[in-house]
Amino acid sequence: MGVGHVSWCRVRGPLAPWAAGYELWLAARGYARWSVRKRVCQLARLSSWLEREGLAVGELNEQRAELFVASRREAGCVTWVTSRCMELPLVYLREVGAAPPAAVVVSEGPWTGLLASYRDYLVQERGLASSTVAGYERVARLFLEQQPGRLESLTAAEVSGFLAQECPRRSVAGARELVAGLRPLLRYLHVTGLIETPLVWAVPGVADLRDRSLPRGVEPQAVARLLASCDRRRTVGRRDYALLLLLVRLGLRAGEVTAMQLEDLDWRAGEILVRGKRDRQDRLPLPVDVGQALVSYLQRRGPSEFRAVFLRMHAPAGALTRVGVCGVVHDACVRAGVAPIGAHQLRHTAATAMLREGASLSEIAQVLRHREIKTTAQYAKVDRARLTPLAMAWPGGES
């Protein structure tokens, strides 16, 4: 077998021809130099094990990777002893065509064919987004797996029993999602003739309690502390500061922040393109302070092969995810000593701040991109100072 030379390590055995490429592949994805070295050393040990076992690189799969880490555990090693540590070498070797692709695991069951047809219906006939289809499919699978008999005999009582069992296990929002996902399934089953009786009527609505409480915004003092907690001497601090400003000033959703591309920033027009729900696109004015924060971050970030505005600071390199946005907000709360809040609460904060400054509900609706004004109307209840004089005195109490 050949020997793969990198700047500080030798890889012998079947994986030697791919050692140098693996080092460059890791570095291009933002892994630190010490991490790249450790990963290539892992590749060297894996290659030596394959050679001892008489295996070629084309025979490397998840099962044999598990045998490799099991052999290290048996030898008393404490590094590279879990299945997860094998993900990177397998991904790289498959990308370059050295290792065979991962086997597709299909979960067979009595409802597999029906679920596949239902998925096609949701995508092709209804044109739903992939995230919505995935949610509906989860509800459909949960419902169908609890049906002991044939669908032809499905009754309203069984539908009600399913909801009575599952809804108490969920929050109000979770119960609403369950109900919303069950209705299209029952409609599909009836339209395709799998059930004789239309049972959509057997799915009750979930009480909407949103109008009974005030939107939970964040006080201006707490917002100032969140922004001040970002160390703008560092790239990560500039990124977090610009991200928090977008949430607080423009009320963007976490998904809209992660979807933002460099070409969405129109510096000449002073506008920003927001990619919202259902592939909706809206242009909003770019406030001066937000624009300055973005410029400061992008200048420090430098050029990148990725077009996303907000990137991860740790390997693997790539666009920041929704979970990453929530993590930025959480970390800012910890640094500022503020009670933990969610990224969506900063959207409420943007709305309440605009209301406090005298903006009308229609203006707030335009910024938040609400489809219906009644969604924005909940913010009319936020100003407690203005609502207090309108409150009627309690009988027998002080006014």
Buried (B, 14 or more C-beta within 10 A) or exposed (E): BEEBEBEEBEBBBBBBBBBBBBBEBBBEBBBEEEBBBBBBBBBBBBBBBBBEEEBEBEBBBBEBBEEBBEBBEEEEEEEBBEEEBBEBBBEBBBEEEBBEEEEEEEEEEEBEEBBEEBBEBBBEEEEBEEEBBEBBBEBBBBBBEEBEEEEEEBEEEBBBEBBEEBBEEEEEEEBBBBBBBBBBBBBBBBEEEBBEEEBBEBBEEBEEEEEEEBBEBBEEEBBEBBBEBBEBEEBBBBBBBBBBBBBBBBBBBBBBBBBBEEEBBEEEEEBBBBBBEEEEEBEBEBBEEBBEBBBBBBEBBEEBEBEBBBBBBEBEBBBBBBEBBBBBBBBBBEBBEBEEBBBBBBBBBBBBBBBBEEBEBEEBBBBBBBEEEEEBBBBEBBEEEEEEEEEEEEEEEEE
